[in-house]
Amino acid sequence: MPAKHSRHIALTEALAAWIDSQVAKGEYASTSDLIRTAIRVLRTRDEGEAIGQAARGAPASLSRRQG
């Protein structure tokens, strides 16, 4: 999939090495593929948490990042 938007990020040496090892093992086609997958996982998790908060009647503004 051609990138429509690009971002530049700074990683620790340990994170960069881990990403490189995952790509080298064939777990992901590229660094971009791994990052897109990680973002999808986080987004799905966050959406699930929002649904859970709504089911419990918690205000939508509450999140684990604010507390």
C-alpha positions in Angstrom: 0.0 0.0 0.0 1.6 3.3 -1.0 2.0 5.7 1.9 -0.4 8.7 1.7 1.3 10.4 4.7 4.6 10.0 6.3 5.9 10.7 9.7 9.4 10.8 11.2 9.8 9.3 14.6 12.7 8.9 17.1 13.2 5.4 18.5 15.5 4.1 21.2 18.3 1.8 20.0 16.5 -1.1 21.7 13.2 -0.4 19.9 14.9 0.1 16.5 16.8 -3.2 17.0 13.6 -5.1 17.9 11.8 -3.7 14.9 14.7 -4.7 12.6 14.7 -8.2 14.1 11.0 -8.6 13.5 11.4 -7.5 9.9 14.5 -9.7 9.4 12.6 -12.8 10.8 9.8 -12.1 8.2 7.2 -11.3 10.9 6.5 -8.0 9.0 7.2 -7.0 5.4 8.8 -3.7 6.5 9.2 -1.3 9.4 6.2 0.6 8.0 4.1 -2.6 8.1 5.1 -3.2 11.7 4.2 0.4 12.7 0.9 0.3 10.9 0.0 -3.0 12.7 1.0 -1.5 16.1 -1.1 1.5 15.5 -4.1 -0.6 14.4 -3.8 -2.6 17.6 -3.6 0.5 19.8 -6.6 2.0 18.0 -8.7 -1.1 18.5 -7.7 -1.2 22.1 -8.6 2.4 22.7 -11.9 2.0 20.9 -12.7 -1.0 23.1 -11.9 1.0 26.2 -14.2 3.9 25.0 -17.0 1.4 24.5 -16.4 -0.1 28.0 -16.5 3.3 29.6 -19.7 4.2 27.8 -21.3 0.9 29.0 -20.3 1.8 32.6 -21.6 5.3 32.2 -18.2 6.9 32.6 -17.8 10.3 30.8 -16.1 10.0 27.5 -13.4 12.4 28.6 -12.1 9.9 31.2 -9.1 8.0 30.0 -6.1 6.1 31.4 -3.8 8.9 30.0 -5.5 11.6 32.1 -5.4 9.8 35.4 
